[in-house]
Amino acid sequence: MNRKVIILAAGLSIFIVMKSCVYHDYGDFTTSDNSDASLFDEINEAGYQFYQNGSLLAAAPESPHGSFKLRFNSAAASSLDNTGELPENGKFKEGSIVVKEIYQNNSLSLYAVLKKAPSDAAAGNGWLWSEYALDGSVLYSIESEGAGCIECHSDTPNRDLVRTFDLH
C-alpha cells in the first residue's frame, strides 16, 4: 500500500509541475531594432539584386525622385516572379528591403528605402519608409510612417506600394 501511495504522490507531483510550466511561443520574435541607423546598415550589406541588371532608369513624370537604380535584398528578390517583377496584387515577404538609388547628373545622390515590417509601430501601410544621404544622414526618418509617400505609392495597379514595375 505504501508503494502505491508513493507512486501516486510522485505522479501527482510531476503532473502539478508540468501543468505549472508556461508555454511561450517565440515564433514571431525578432531581434531587429528597425532604427534609421540599422536600416542604413542593412542597405549597405552585400547580396542585393538589381532590377533590370542595374540599368539607370529615367524618372516617371510624377516622381519626386529623379533617375534611379533599384535593388532588392534576398527576401524581396524571392518575392519576384520569373520576369523579375512583383505580380499585380502580389505582396513582398516580411523583411523585404527595396532600395532606390537616386542619381542627379549621373552621380549617386541619395537612397530612398522601403522595408517590409508590418508589425513595426513606425510602419506605414506595412512598410518602413526612409531616405538617406550617401553618408547615412537621415533625410526622411522611418518615424514619419510614410507620410507624404503612401498616397502616390498607392496608385493602381497595386504591387505592394512599389511603383517601378508599372512605370518601367
Secondary structure, DSSP 4 states (H G I P E B T S, - for coil): -HHHHHHHHHHHHHHHHHHH------TT-------HHHHHHHHTSS--EEGGGGPPBPPPTT-SS-SEEEEE-HHHHTTS-TTSSPPTT--PPTT-EEEEEEEETTEEEEEEEEEE-TTSTT-BTTEEEEEEETT--EEE-GGGTTTTTHHHHTPSSPSTT--HHHH-
